[in-house]
């Protein structure tokens, strides 16, 4: 069964997060070094040692990020050291140490993925609030617990809003504003992912390129608004067909009236059946009153070791062969004649393929 296509995960500003971690690691030298020196001078060896470890770990990660490498030390390890340092400082300095809990809490929420951040925050509150009640006066512990919990909740809500806003921006950046099909920019990412997956798992992949026959004539005769309606209707038809047969909703608009469908884990025969079903459904759907809208389609299967530019060119060549063969047909290669099937035959072939 064909598998669902690659969809990139929308994480909240991962690049910005790494830059912040990098900068944060460098500035800790300025802020924490004096506390570390004073701590050793006063004989507070444990607290000063915690500060030293935090500085070293942050600087190691900052150095690697500066040189475009992955972080060497996972953030949760650093957060554990920060938490232990706060607990120890509270035990010896009382309420004065609690002021550092607020920036630490916001840092935990902002510098981790949201699911991880909430777990870390639960541990953070679960350890620091009892510590505050044990080492500080009861009334101060109450105020601290309430304000810290409120700040954590408000910060989580704020980060959630920003994350949702960023996800919508990321989604709009890869969508065609008229048809809601994915655009060429996202196609390149999907093709790269498909080639890696195909080469690794030895699975087939098929491209189906199509465009509307005589689209300029449609615009000139019925108006651009009718042409736009036809484009939107065709994408909806393809989306519905993909959802029914391929558990996917990915169709790409390359520009104008030309589109592309990427079928992962799909061989050429199945791609031809899919293309024929597309052609038939579009031809039978009254997209414009008083006119029949048809499409021509070119189909190719990926060849091992081929670059996706060559794959796209072969697909585009087959599309133009379909158009030169009379349009409203499917062309799948030099040795494959252009195909036109009746709706009954198309339905039968699709059902057989599903078996």
Sine and cosine of phi, psi and omega as CSV:
sin_phi,cos_phi,sin_psi,cos_psi,sin_omega,cos_omega
0.00,0.00,0.78,-0.62,0.03,-1.00
-0.83,0.55,0.59,-0.81,-0.08,-1.00
-0.99,-0.16,0.35,-0.94,0.01,-1.00
-0.92,0.39,0.56,-0.83,-0.07,-1.00
-0.95,0.30,0.28,-0.96,0.07,-1.00
-0.90,0.45,0.75,-0.66,0.10,-0.99
-0.76,-0.65,0.87,-0.49,-0.04,-1.00
-0.92,0.39,0.60,-0.80,0.04,-1.00
-0.97,0.25,0.70,-0.72,0.03,-1.00
-1.00,-0.08,0.99,-0.13,0.10,-1.00
-0.99,-0.13,0.49,-0.87,-0.07,-1.00
-0.95,0.31,0.97,-0.24,0.12,-0.99
0.72,0.69,0.86,0.51,-0.03,-1.00
-0.89,0.46,-0.62,0.79,0.01,-1.00
-0.91,0.41,-0.67,0.74,0.03,-1.00
-0.90,0.45,-0.62,0.78,0.01,-1.00
-0.88,0.48,-0.68,0.73,0.00,-1.00
-0.91,0.40,-0.62,0.79,0.04,-1.00
-0.90,0.44,-0.65,0.76,0.00,-1.00
-0.91,0.42,-0.68,0.74,0.04,-1.00
-0.88,0.48,-0.64,0.77,0.01,-1.00
-0.89,0.45,-0.76,0.65,0.00,-1.00
-0.90,0.43,-0.66,0.76,-0.02,-1.00
-0.87,0.50,-0.65,0.76,0.01,-1.00
-0.88,0.47,-0.63,0.78,-0.01,-1.00
-0.95,0.31,-0.64,0.77,-0.06,-1.00
-0.97,0.22,-0.25,0.97,0.06,-1.00
-0.89,0.46,-0.45,0.89,0.04,-1.00
-0.86,0.51,-0.65,0.76,-0.03,-1.00
-0.95,0.31,-0.69,0.72,-0.13,-0.99
-0.99,0.10,-0.59,0.81,-0.13,-0.99
-1.00,-0.10,-0.41,0.91,-0.01,-1.00
-0.86,0.52,-0.71,0.71,0.04,-1.00
-0.87,0.50,-0.66,0.75,0.03,-1.00
-0.90,0.43,-0.59,0.81,0.01,-1.00
-0.92,0.39,-0.71,0.71,0.00,-1.00
-0.90,0.44,-0.72,0.69,0.02,-1.00
-0.89,0.46,-0.63,0.78,0.01,-1.00
-0.88,0.48,-0.72,0.69,0.04,-1.00
-0.91,0.42,-0.63,0.78,-0.03,-1.00
-0.90,0.43,-0.59,0.81,0.00,-1.00
-1.00,0.08,-0.02,1.00,0.00,-1.00
0.99,0.10,0.19,0.98,0.04,-1.00
-1.00,0.04,0.94,0.34,-0.16,-0.99
-0.91,0.42,-0.65,0.76,-0.05,-1.00
-0.90,0.44,-0.76,0.65,0.01,-1.00
-0.88,0.47,-0.71,0.71,0.01,-1.00
-0.90,0.44,-0.56,0.83,0.03,-1.00
-0.92,0.38,-0.65,0.76,0.07,-1.00
-0.87,0.50,-0.71,0.70,0.03,-1.00
-0.86,0.51,-0.66,0.75,-0.02,-1.00
-0.89,0.45,-0.70,0.72,0.00,-1.00
-0.90,0.44,-0.68,0.73,0.01,-1.00
-0.87,0.49,-0.70,0.72,0.02,-1.00
-0.86,0.51,-0.73,0.68,-0.04,-1.00
-0.90,0.44,-0.71,0.71,-0.04,-1.00
-0.90,0.43,-0.68,0.73,0.02,-1.00
-0.91,0.41,-0.64,0.77,0.01,-1.00
-0.92,0.39,-0.60,0.80,0.05,-1.00
-0.88,0.48,-0.74,0.68,0.02,-1.00
-0.91,0.42,-0.64,0.77,0.00,-1.00
-0.89,0.45,-0.66,0.75,0.01,-1.00
-0.89,0.46,-0.68,0.73,-0.01,-1.00
-0.93,0.37,-0.66,0.75,0.02,-1.00
-0.91,0.40,-0.58,0.81,0.03,-1.00
-0.88,0.47,-0.55,0.83,0.01,-1.00
-0.99,-0.12,0.36,0.93,0.12,-0.99
0.91,0.41,0.53,0.85,0.08,-1.00
-0.95,-0.31,0.25,-0.97,0.06,-1.00
-0.96,0.28,0.41,-0.91,0.02,-1.00
-0.90,0.45,0.67,-0.74,0.00,-1.00
-0.99,0.15,-0.61,0.79,-0.05,-1.00
-0.96,-0.26,0.85,-0.52,0.03,-1.00
-0.86,0.52,0.62,-0.79,-0.04,-1.00
-0.85,0.53,-0.53,0.85,-0.06,-1.00
-0.91,0.41,-0.48,0.88,0.05,-1.00
-0.92,0.39,-0.69,0.72,0.03,-1.00
-0.89,0.45,-0.66,0.75,0.00,-1.00
-0.89,0.45,-0.58,0.81,0.04,-1.00
-0.91,0.42,-0.65,0.76,0.04,-1.00
-0.91,0.41,-0.64,0.77,0.05,-1.00
-0.89,0.46,-0.67,0.75,0.00,-1.00
-0.90,0.44,-0.71,0.71,0.03,-1.00
-0.90,0.44,-0.62,0.79,0.02,-1.00
-0.90,0.43,-0.64,0.77,0.02,-1.00
-0.92,0.40,-0.67,0.74,0.02,-1.00
-0.89,0.45,-0.71,0.71,-0.01,-1.00
-0.92,0.40,-0.67,0.75,0.00,-1.00
-0.90,0.44,-0.62,0.79,0.04,-1.00
-0.90,0.44,-0.58,0.82,-0.02,-1.00
-0.93,0.37,-0.43,0.90,-0.05,-1.00
-0.94,-0.34,-0.36,0.93,-0.04,-1.00
-0.90,-0.44,-0.16,0.99,0.05,-1.00
0.94,0.33,-0.67,-0.75,-0.14,-0.99
-0.90,0.44,-0.45,0.89,-0.01,-1.00
-0.87,0.49,-0.52,0.85,-0.01,-1.00
-0.97,0.24,-0.38,0.93,-0.07,-1.00
-0.93,0.36,-0.37,0.93,0.02,-1.00
-0.87,0.50,-0.49,0.87,-0.02,-1.00
-0.97,0.26,-0.19,0.98,-0.03,-1.00
-0.94,0.35,-0.50,0.87,-0.07,-1.00
-0.93,0.37,-0.79,0.61,0.07,-1.00
-0.91,0.42,-0.53,0.84,0.03,-1.00
-0.90,0.44,-0.66,0.75,0.00,-1.00
-0.90,0.43,-0.71,0.71,0.01,-1.00
-0.91,0.43,-0.62,0.79,0.04,-1.00
-0.88,0.47,-0.64,0.77,0.03,-1.00
-0.88,0.47,-0.69,0.73,-0.03,-1.00
-0.94,0.35,-0.61,0.79,-0.10,-0.99
-0.99,0.10,-0.57,0.82,-0.16,-0.99
-1.00,-0.04,0.07,1.00,0.05,-1.00
-0.83,-0.55,0.37,-0.93,0.15,-0.99
-0.86,0.50,0.49,-0.87,-0.18,-0.98
-0.87,0.49,-0.66,0.75,-0.01,-1.00
-0.90,0.43,-0.67,0.75,0.04,-1.00
-0.94,0.34,-0.62,0.79,-0.05,-1.00
-0.88,0.47,-0.63,0.78,-0.01,-1.00
-0.92,0.40,-0.61,0.79,0.06,-1.00
-0.91,0.41,-0.73,0.69,0.03,-1.00
-0.87,0.49,-0.63,0.78,-0.01,-1.00
-0.93,0.38,-0.60,0.80,0.04,-1.00
-0.89,0.46,-0.67,0.74,0.05,-1.00
-0.91,0.41,-0.67,0.75,0.00,-1.00
-0.85,0.53,-0.78,0.62,-0.01,-1.00
-0.93,0.36,-0.62,0.79,-0.03,-1.00
-0.91,0.42,-0.40,0.92,0.01,-1.00
-0.99,-0.14,-0.65,0.76,-0.10,-1.00
-0.97,0.24,-0.59,0.81,-0.01,-1.00
-0.90,0.44,-0.74,0.67,0.10,-1.00
-0.87,0.49,-0.57,0.82,0.04,-1.00
-0.89,0.46,-0.68,0.74,0.02,-1.00
-0.88,0.47,-0.67,0.75,0.00,-1.00
-0.93,0.38,-0.50,0.87,-0.05,-1.00
-0.98,0.18,-0.60,0.80,-0.14,-0.99
-0.95,-0.30,-0.11,0.99,0.00,-1.00
-0.80,-0.60,0.30,-0.95,0.03,-1.00
-0.84,0.54,0.50,-0.87,-0.11,-0.99
-0.85,0.53,-0.72,0.69,-0.05,-1.00
-0.90,0.43,-0.60,0.80,0.06,-1.00
-0.93,0.37,-0.62,0.79,0.02,-1.00
-0.90,0.43,-0.61,0.79,0.04,-1.00
-0.89,0.46,-0.75,0.66,0.00,-1.00
-0.89,0.46,-0.69,0.72,0.00,-1.00
-0.88,0.48,-0.73,0.68,-0.05,-1.00
-0.88,0.47,-0.69,0.73,-0.03,-1.00
-0.92,0.40,-0.72,0.69,-0.04,-1.00
-0.94,0.35,-0.62,0.79,0.02,-1.00
-0.92,0.39,-0.69,0.72,0.02,-1.00
-0.89,0.45,-0.66,0.75,0.02,-1.00
-0.90,0.44,-0.68,0.74,0.01,-1.00
-0.89,0.45,-0.62,0.78,0.01,-1.00
-0.91,0.42,-0.69,0.73,0.01,-1.00
-0.90,0.43,-0.74,0.67,0.00,-1.00
-0.89,0.45,-0.63,0.78,0.03,-1.00
-0.91,0.42,-0.65,0.76,0.02,-1.00
-0.90,0.43,-0.66,0.75,0.04,-1.00
-0.90,0.45,-0.71,0.71,0.00,-1.00
-0.88,0.48,-0.72,0.69,-0.01,-1.00
-0.91,0.41,-0.57,0.82,0.06,-1.00
-0.89,0.45,-0.67,0.74,0.03,-1.00
-0.90,0.44,-0.71,0.70,0.02,-1.00
-0.89,0.46,-0.63,0.78,0.00,-1.00
-0.91,0.42,-0.68,0.73,0.04,-1.00
-0.90,0.44,-0.67,0.75,0.02,-1.00
-0.89,0.46,-0.68,0.74,0.01,-1.00
-0.92,0.40,-0.62,0.78,0.02,-1.00
-0.90,0.44,-0.65,0.76,0.03,-1.00
-0.92,0.40,-0.62,0.78,0.06,-1.00
-0.90,0.43,-0.68,0.74,0.02,-1.00
-0.89,0.45,-0.64,0.77,0.02,-1.00
-0.92,0.39,-0.68,0.73,0.00,-1.00
-0.91,0.41,-0.45,0.89,-0.01,-1.00
-0.94,0.33,-0.33,0.94,-0.04,-1.00
-0.92,-0.39,0.18,0.98,-0.01,-1.00
-0.92,-0.39,0.57,-0.82,0.16,-0.99
-0.98,0.22,0.81,-0.59,-0.12,-0.99
-0.91,0.41,-0.43,0.90,-0.03,-1.00
-0.99,0.12,-0.81,0.58,-0.15,-0.99
-0.99,-0.11,-0.24,0.97,-0.09,-1.00
0.93,0.36,0.17,0.99,0.15,-0.99
-0.95,0.30,0.36,-0.93,0.08,-1.00
-0.94,0.33,0.41,-0.91,-0.08,-1.00
-0.98,-0.20,0.01,-1.00,-0.06,-1.00
-0.90,0.44,-0.55,0.83,0.00,-1.00
-0.86,0.50,-0.71,0.70,0.00,-1.00
-0.95,0.30,-0.48,0.88,0.03,-1.00
-0.85,0.52,-0.66,0.75,-0.01,-1.00
-0.88,0.48,-0.67,0.75,0.04,-1.00
-0.89,0.45,-0.68,0.74,-0.02,-1.00
-0.92,0.39,-0.63,0.78,0.02,-1.00
-0.91,0.42,-0.67,0.74,0.04,-1.00
-0.88,0.48,-0.68,0.74,0.03,-1.00
-0.90,0.43,-0.67,0.74,-0.01,-1.00
-0.89,0.45,-0.68,0.73,0.00,-1.00
-0.90,0.44,-0.66,0.75,0.05,-1.00
-0.89,0.46,-0.70,0.72,-0.02,-1.00
-0.92,0.39,-0.66,0.75,-0.01,-1.00
-0.91,0.42,-0.70,0.72,-0.01,-1.00
-0.93,0.36,-0.56,0.83,-0.02,-1.00
-0.97,0.25,-0.68,0.74,-0.12,-0.99
-0.97,-0.24,0.00,1.00,0.01,-1.00
0.83,0.56,0.68,0.73,0.02,-1.00
-0.96,-0.29,0.53,-0.85,0.00,-1.00
-0.97,0.23,0.28,-0.96,0.10,-0.99
-0.49,-0.87,0.58,-0.82,-0.11,-0.99
-0.73,-0.69,0.63,-0.78,0.09,-1.00
-0.95,-0.32,0.63,-0.78,0.10,-0.99
-0.81,-0.59,0.93,-0.36,0.06,-1.00
-0.98,-0.20,0.65,-0.76,0.01,-1.00
-0.49,-0.87,0.46,-0.89,0.16,-0.99
-0.58,-0.81,0.25,-0.97,-0.07,-1.00
-0.98,0.19,0.74,-0.68,0.00,-1.00
-0.94,0.33,0.74,-0.67,0.06,-1.00
0.78,0.62,0.74,0.68,-0.08,-1.00
-0.92,0.39,-0.55,0.83,0.04,-1.00
-0.89,0.45,-0.62,0.78,0.03,-1.00
-0.91,0.42,-0.61,0.79,0.04,-1.00
-0.88,0.48,-0.73,0.68,0.01,-1.00
-0.89,0.45,-0.68,0.74,-0.04,-1.00
-0.93,0.38,-0.58,0.82,-0.08,-1.00
-0.99,0.10,-0.69,0.72,-0.15,-0.99
-0.94,-0.34,-0.13,0.99,0.03,-1.00
0.99,-0.15,0.40,-0.92,-0.04,-1.00
-0.92,0.38,-0.50,0.87,0.03,-1.00
-0.90,0.43,-0.63,0.77,0.07,-1.00
-0.92,0.39,-0.60,0.80,0.05,-1.00
-0.90,0.44,-0.67,0.74,0.05,-1.00
-0.89,0.46,-0.65,0.76,0.02,-1.00
-0.88,0.47,-0.62,0.78,0.03,-1.00
-0.91,0.41,-0.67,0.75,0.03,-1.00
-0.87,0.49,-0.72,0.69,-0.01,-1.00
-0.90,0.43,-0.68,0.73,0.00,-1.00
-0.89,0.45,-0.63,0.77,0.00,-1.00
-0.91,0.41,-0.68,0.73,0.03,-1.00
-0.89,0.46,-0.63,0.78,0.04,-1.00
-0.89,0.45,-0.64,0.77,0.04,-1.00
-0.89,0.45,-0.72,0.69,-0.02,-1.00
-0.91,0.41,-0.66,0.75,0.05,-1.00
-0.85,0.53,-0.71,0.70,-0.01,-1.00
-0.90,0.44,-0.66,0.75,0.00,-1.00
-0.92,0.39,-0.65,0.76,0.04,-1.00
-0.90,0.44,-0.66,0.75,-0.02,-1.00
-0.91,0.41,-0.60,0.80,-0.03,-1.00
-0.96,0.29,-0.64,0.77,-0.17,-0.98
-0.94,-0.33,-0.41,0.91,-0.13,-0.99
-0.81,-0.58,0.10,0.99,-0.01,-1.00
0.75,0.66,0.67,0.74,-0.02,-1.00
-0.61,-0.80,0.30,-0.95,0.02,-1.00
-0.68,-0.74,0.64,0.76,-0.14,-0.99
-0.93,-0.37,0.92,-0.38,0.17,-0.98
-0.71,-0.71,0.61,-0.79,-0.11,-0.99
-0.91,-0.42,0.68,-0.73,0.13,-0.99
-0.99,-0.14,0.88,-0.47,-0.04,-1.00
-1.00,0.09,-0.37,0.93,-0.02,-1.00
0.56,-0.83,0.61,-0.79,0.01,-1.00
0.86,0.51,-0.82,-0.57,-0.01,-1.00
-0.97,-0.23,0.23,0.97,-0.06,-1.00
-0.98,-0.19,0.73,-0.69,-0.06,-1.00
-0.74,-0.67,0.21,-0.98,0.01,-1.00
-0.57,-0.82,0.63,-0.77,0.10,-0.99
-0.87,-0.49,0.75,-0.66,0.04,-1.00
-0.95,-0.31,0.88,-0.48,-0.03,-1.00
-0.94,-0.33,0.96,-0.27,0.04,-1.00
-0.98,0.22,0.50,-0.87,0.03,-1.00
0.78,0.62,0.66,0.75,-0.04,-1.00
-0.71,-0.71,0.81,-0.58,0.00,-1.00
-0.99,0.10,0.15,-0.99,-0.06,-1.00
-0.87,0.50,-0.70,0.71,0.01,-1.00
-0.84,0.54,-0.68,0.73,0.04,-1.00
-0.92,0.40,-0.58,0.81,0.04,-1.00
-0.90,0.44,-0.62,0.78,0.03,-1.00
-0.91,0.42,-0.69,0.73,0.03,-1.00
-0.87,0.50,-0.70,0.72,0.02,-1.00
-0.88,0.48,-0.71,0.71,-0.02,-1.00
-0.89,0.45,-0.64,0.77,0.03,-1.00
-0.91,0.42,-0.63,0.78,0.04,-1.00
-0.90,0.44,-0.67,0.74,0.07,-1.00
-0.85,0.53,-0.78,0.63,-0.05,-1.00
-0.85,0.53,-0.70,0.72,-0.05,-1.00
-0.92,0.38,-0.72,0.70,-0.03,-1.00
-0.89,0.45,-0.66,0.76,0.00,-1.00
-0.91,0.41,-0.67,0.74,-0.03,-1.00
-0.91,0.41,-0.51,0.86,-0.04,-1.00
-1.00,0.00,-0.14,0.99,-0.03,-1.00
-1.00,-0.05,0.81,-0.58,0.01,-1.00
-0.97,0.22,0.99,0.13,-0.04,-1.00
-0.97,0.24,-0.51,0.86,0.03,-1.00
-0.76,-0.65,0.77,-0.64,-0.02,-1.00
-0.87,0.49,0.80,-0.60,0.05,-1.00
0.99,0.11,0.12,0.99,-0.02,-1.00
-0.56,-0.83,0.54,-0.84,0.10,-0.99
-0.99,-0.14,0.76,-0.65,0.05,-1.00
-0.97,-0.25,0.79,-0.62,0.01,-1.00
-0.80,-0.60,0.25,-0.97,0.03,-1.00
-0.74,-0.67,0.43,-0.90,0.15,-0.99
-0.94,-0.34,0.58,-0.81,-0.14,-0.99
-0.71,-0.71,0.65,-0.76,0.13,-0.99
-0.88,-0.47,0.71,-0.70,-0.09,-1.00
-0.81,-0.58,0.70,-0.72,0.10,-1.00
-0.60,-0.80,0.50,-0.87,0.11,-0.99
-0.97,-0.24,0.57,-0.82,-0.02,-1.00
-0.90,0.43,0.67,-0.75,0.06,-1.00
-0.97,-0.23,0.71,-0.70,-0.06,-1.00
-0.82,0.57,0.75,-0.66,0.02,-1.00
0.99,0.12,0.00,1.00,-0.04,-1.00
-0.99,0.15,0.63,-0.77,0.11,-0.99
-0.98,0.19,0.50,-0.87,-0.09,-1.00
-0.92,0.39,-0.38,0.93,0.08,-1.00
-0.90,0.44,-0.66,0.75,0.04,-1.00
-0.92,0.38,-0.62,0.79,0.04,-1.00
-0.89,0.46,-0.70,0.71,0.03,-1.00
-0.89,0.45,-0.63,0.78,-0.01,-1.00
-0.91,0.41,-0.68,0.74,0.04,-1.00
-0.88,0.48,-0.64,0.76,0.01,-1.00
-0.91,0.42,-0.68,0.74,0.03,-1.00
-0.90,0.43,-0.62,0.78,0.04,-1.00
-0.89,0.46,-0.66,0.75,0.02,-1.00
-0.92,0.40,-0.56,0.83,0.06,-1.00
-0.89,0.46,-0.70,0.71,-0.01,-1.00
-0.94,0.35,-0.51,0.86,0.10,-0.99
-0.91,0.41,-0.61,0.79,0.05,-1.00
-0.90,0.43,-0.65,0.76,0.01,-1.00
-0.92,0.38,-0.61,0.79,0.00,-1.00
-0.97,0.25,-0.20,0.98,-0.01,-1.00
-0.99,-0.10,0.22,0.98,0.07,-1.00
0.89,-0.45,-0.06,1.00,0.01,-1.00
0.90,0.43,0.12,-0.99,-0.05,-1.00
0.79,0.61,0.73,0.68,0.00,-1.00
-0.45,-0.89,0.14,-0.99,0.01,-1.00
-0.91,-0.41,0.76,-0.65,0.07,-1.00
-0.86,-0.51,0.79,-0.62,-0.12,-0.99
-0.82,-0.58,0.31,0.95,0.06,-1.00
0.55,-0.84,0.25,-0.97,-0.05,-1.00
-0.88,0.47,-0.50,0.86,-0.05,-1.00
-0.99,-0.11,0.09,1.00,-0.04,-1.00
-0.91,-0.42,0.84,-0.54,-0.01,-1.00
-0.95,0.32,0.51,-0.86,0.09,-1.00
-0.83,0.55,0.65,-0.76,-0.12,-0.99
-0.90,-0.44,0.66,-0.75,0.22,-0.98
-0.72,-0.70,0.78,-0.62,0.00,-1.00
-0.81,-0.59,0.39,-0.92,0.07,-1.00
-0.97,0.24,0.35,-0.94,0.04,-1.00
-0.84,0.54,-0.59,0.81,-0.01,-1.00
-0.91,0.42,-0.71,0.71,0.01,-1.00
-0.91,0.42,-0.64,0.77,0.00,-1.00
-0.89,0.46,-0.70,0.71,0.01,-1.00
-0.89,0.45,-0.66,0.75,0.00,-1.00
-0.90,0.44,-0.69,0.72,-0.01,-1.00
-0.91,0.41,-0.62,0.78,0.01,-1.00
-0.91,0.42,-0.66,0.75,0.02,-1.00
-0.91,0.41,-0.64,0.77,0.04,-1.00
-0.90,0.44,-0.65,0.76,-0.01,-1.00
-0.90,0.44,-0.56,0.83,-0.04,-1.00
-0.92,0.38,-0.40,0.92,0.04,-1.00
-0.96,0.28,0.00,0.00,0.00,0.00
